[in-house]
Amino acid sequence: MDVSGSGWIRLFAAAAGGALLLLAVPACAQDGDQAGQSSLAGLHKALNLAPWQESGWQTYTAAMAPPPVEDRQRAAMRMFPTLHAPQRMDLITAEIKQELADHEQQAQALKTFYATLSQQQQAVFDQKTLPPVRNDGSQP
């Protein structure tokens, strides 16, 4: 493994990227773009939520907003050249732990919202939030 300069940055990016877990939101909703908003709107419409479920939906969608991972990673990569190898590994570990904490918070929000859905709504949610199938037939 190349542990010089850009090798550490690649290692950091791979470690941080490996910590990203799939979340149960429409795939393109994680991009934060109009297509993502459209997917969330489509999911909302397909669920046909009762008025008493709307506050749960708002809490869920707010929790699913992507955390500022890129900002954290950019700041960390700017620090890399000034750190010794053990400090770089500690920084990578801290980033992975933060991404896990973000994921756990999102998972809890999903579970709380999901519990408010009827069985029919849960089936719709499960189907609409499956990751897209890749060209080779696998899922990410």
Secondary structure, 3 states (H helix, E strand, C coil): CCCCHHHHHHHHHHHHHHHCCCCCCCHHHHHCCHHHHHHHHHHHHHHCCCHHHHHHHHHHHHHCCCCCHHHHHHHHHHHHHHCCHHHHHHHHHHHHHHHHHHHHHHHHHHHHHHCCCCHHHHHHHHHHCCCCCCCCCCCC
